[in-house]
Amino acid sequence: RTMQLERPKTFERLMQRAGARFVMLGTPNGGSWAPMQVLSGDDSFGNTLTAFGAPFQDHAARQLMARMPGFLQLQAALTEPGRRLDREATWQALADADFAAVNDYNWWHNEQVQLNAYRWGVPPQAVLDAAKAFREARDAQRERDLPRWADKLLLVVGHARFTPDGYELGAQGLDYLNATDAGDGRVTRASALLPGVRTWAVDCEHGSLPDHEAAF
């Protein structure tokens, strides 16, 4: 999809070839909650990365990832006015509230090295601005350009028992809500779907979609 926006002539030549297809596997066309999960320390894969790459430097590693525009481009709800996730102040407020709740709940953790495990990475405003512009361009593309190629686009979605779809703040901190429509563990089905694009569902989670031989 980025190629179609940045190099439209190249994309058009590809799609005009006989038998050309554009296949998407669990693509977060509408975004995913995975970036926030990583930055809040609630993602097992993200925690593995921070622990392996920088032992006892959880917060520093998350803050480094929070400065990566390509990572934040994947964040869901960046363009929803009510959530204001395109504002650094919103992320900081969520981070502060979550840290305060967790700190009260785990009152025996009072060493800085222990507390760092609960500190969020907060994306700077410039990174959020770039990420929001990226999402807005692809939302416009979805309505303006993709229908022309709908007969050549194919989408495969997976299935998992839990797929984050939003959040709520409770007494013990921030919790992620489960998608009501289904998802693959990373991407909700509603986020993956594109209008007019043929879609298949397979019974495996997001990370296993390229290896699901029964679907080949």
C-alpha positions, 0 to 999 in steps of 0.5 A: 500500500505504501508503494502505491502511494509513493511509487504509483507508476511502479505499483501500476506496472506490477498490477497490470502483469498477467495474474498479478495479485496483492496478498495481505496476511493479517495486515493492520489496515486500520492499525493495531494496539500492539504498539501501545502494548509494547510501550506500556510493558504489557506485551510479552514479545516487547518485554523479551526485546527489552530484557534481552537488549537492555537488562534492567533498562526496560523504560529506556528501551521502551522510550527508544521504541517510542521514538520510532515513527514506523512503529507508531504508524501501526497504532490503532485509533490515531485518527479518532478525535475522541481518544486523542492518541495523536497527542503526546499529552494523552500518552503521558497522562495514561502512562502516569495514571497506569504507573500510579495505580501499579505503584499503589498496588505493588507498594513493596516495589520501591527500588528504581530498577524495579519501578522502571519495569512499569514505566511507559515509553511515551512517543514525542509529538513529532513522531505522533504527527508523522504517524498520524499523517501516515494513517490519514494518507492510507485512509484516503487511499482506501477510499480513493485508490484501492477500489480500482485494484479490488479485484487483485487484492486478497486478504487473509485473517487469522484467529486467536482467543484474545485480540486487544481492542482498546483499553480501560483504566482500573484500580490496578492500572490499564487493561486491554479490552478483547475484540468483540468481532474476532481477531488474530491476537494482534489485529482485529478483524474490523481493522484488517478488512478493506471494502470490496476486498475478498477475505479468507479466515484461517484458524491460526494466530497472527504470527503463524499466518505465513506458515499455515500450510493448510491455507496454501 
